[in-house]
Amino acid sequence: MFATFTQSLSRYLIVGDPDLVSQVNAVQATGNGTAKVPPGVSHRQSKSTAQLFVYDPSRVDKMFDMLVKYEENFARHLKILLDTLNYLAATETVVFLSLCARLSSAGEGGFIAAAGDGAFGAN
């Protein structure tokens, strides 16, 4: 799911940066097969004619909103799965308790927090 989502995010990044817009439009304007197409542009788009990107700074805000929603949904589903694993650990076997503890600390950023105070995800 995230792999298909990254292509959309790449297009949002291209449209949100004036330098990238001019670079991608220049590559598309050359039209020859030797020009390297940036990774955010799909193979289908690279062969189409006259699809130029237009700079739109509001797309970056929309991208951040999408990422926040994606992260919230991921955290919600991770909590559901951890609750299920915890239930299995309580009813079936105790071996799942250590796995549940490790996954819950990873979900809360426990492993990342050890990297330092300025690290991403640290509390």
VEXDREN-2710 file (C-alpha; in Angstrom, 1 decimal):
% VEXDREN-2710
k/r/px/py/pz
1/MET/0.0/0.0/0.0
2/PHE/2.8/2.4/0.9
3/ALA/4.6/1.7/-2.4
4/THR/1.7/3.0/-4.4
5/PHE/1.3/5.9/-2.1
6/THR/4.9/7.0/-2.6
7/GLN/4.4/7.7/-6.3
8/SER/1.6/10.2/-5.4
9/LEU/3.9/11.8/-2.7
10/SER/6.6/12.1/-5.3
11/ARG/4.3/14.0/-7.6
12/TYR/3.2/16.2/-4.7
13/LEU/6.9/17.0/-3.9
14/ILE/7.6/17.8/-7.6
15/VAL/4.7/20.2/-7.8
16/GLY/5.6/21.8/-4.4
17/ASP/9.1/22.7/-5.4
18/PRO/9.7/25.3/-8.2
19/ASP/13.2/23.9/-9.0
20/LEU/11.9/20.4/-9.4
21/VAL/9.0/21.6/-11.5
22/SER/11.4/23.4/-13.9
23/GLN/13.7/20.3/-14.0
24/VAL/11.0/17.8/-14.7
25/ASN/9.4/20.1/-17.3
26/ALA/12.8/20.6/-19.0
27/VAL/13.3/16.8/-19.1
28/GLN/9.9/16.3/-20.6
29/ALA/10.4/19.0/-23.1
30/THR/13.5/17.4/-24.5
31/GLY/11.4/14.5/-25.7
32/ASN/14.4/12.3/-26.6
33/GLY/14.7/8.8/-25.1
34/THR/18.1/9.5/-23.6
35/ALA/16.9/12.0/-21.0
36/LYS/16.7/10.6/-17.5
37/VAL/13.3/11.0/-16.0
38/PRO/13.2/11.8/-12.2
39/PRO/12.0/9.0/-10.0
40/GLY/8.7/10.8/-9.1
41/VAL/7.5/10.6/-12.7
42/SER/6.0/7.4/-13.7
43/HIS/6.9/5.5/-16.9
44/ARG/3.4/6.3/-18.3
45/GLN/3.9/10.0/-17.7
46/SER/7.3/10.1/-19.2
47/LYS/6.0/8.8/-22.6
48/SER/3.0/11.1/-22.7
49/THR/3.2/14.4/-24.5
50/ALA/2.7/17.8/-23.1
51/GLN/1.9/17.0/-19.5
52/LEU/3.7/19.8/-17.7
53/PHE/3.8/20.2/-13.9
54/VAL/2.7/23.5/-12.5
55/TYR/4.1/24.9/-9.2
56/ASP/1.5/24.8/-6.5
57/PRO/2.9/25.4/-2.9
58/SER/-0.5/24.4/-1.3
59/ARG/0.1/20.8/-2.4
60/VAL/2.9/20.5/0.2
61/ASP/0.4/21.3/3.0
62/LYS/-2.0/18.7/1.5
63/MET/0.8/16.2/1.4
64/PHE/1.5/16.7/5.1
65/ASP/-2.2/16.3/5.9
66/MET/-2.2/13.0/4.0
67/LEU/0.9/11.8/5.8
68/VAL/-0.6/12.7/9.2
69/LYS/-3.8/10.7/8.3
70/TYR/-1.6/7.8/7.1
71/GLU/0.3/7.8/10.3
72/GLU/-2.8/8.0/12.5
73/ASN/-4.4/5.1/10.6
74/PHE/-1.2/3.1/10.9
75/ALA/-1.0/3.7/14.6
76/ARG/-4.6/2.7/15.1
77/HIS/-4.2/-0.5/13.2
78/LEU/-1.0/-1.3/15.0
79/LYS/-2.8/-0.8/18.3
80/ILE/-5.5/-3.2/17.2
81/LEU/-2.9/-5.8/16.2
82/LEU/-1.0/-5.4/19.5
83/ASP/-4.2/-5.8/21.5
84/THR/-4.9/-9.0/19.6
85/LEU/-1.4/-10.3/20.2
86/ASN/-1.7/-9.4/23.9
87/TYR/-5.0/-11.3/24.1
88/LEU/-3.3/-14.3/22.5
89/ALA/-0.4/-14.0/24.9
90/ALA/-2.8/-14.1/27.8
91/THR/-4.9/-17.0/26.6
92/GLU/-2.7/-19.2/24.5
93/THR/1.0/-19.0/25.4
94/VAL/3.3/-16.7/27.4
95/VAL/5.9/-16.6/24.6
96/PHE/3.9/-13.9/22.9
97/LEU/4.3/-11.5/25.8
98/SER/8.0/-10.6/25.0
99/LEU/7.1/-10.1/21.4
100/CYS/4.1/-7.9/22.4
101/ALA/6.3/-5.9/24.7
102/ARG/9.0/-5.3/22.1
103/LEU/6.4/-4.4/19.4
104/SER/4.6/-2.0/21.7
105/SER/7.8/-0.2/22.6
106/ALA/8.8/0.0/18.9
107/GLY/5.3/1.4/18.2
108/GLU/5.8/4.1/20.9
109/GLY/9.2/5.0/19.6
110/GLY/11.1/3.2/22.3
111/PHE/13.9/2.0/20.2
112/ILE/14.3/5.3/18.4
113/ALA/14.4/7.3/21.6
114/ALA/17.7/5.6/22.5
115/ALA/19.4/7.4/19.5
116/GLY/19.5/10.7/21.3
117/ASP/17.3/13.7/22.3
118/GLY/17.4/15.3/18.8
119/ALA/16.6/12.1/17.0
120/PHE/13.4/11.8/14.9
121/GLY/10.6/10.1/16.9
122/ALA/12.3/10.7/20.3
123/ASN/10.1/12.1/23.1
END
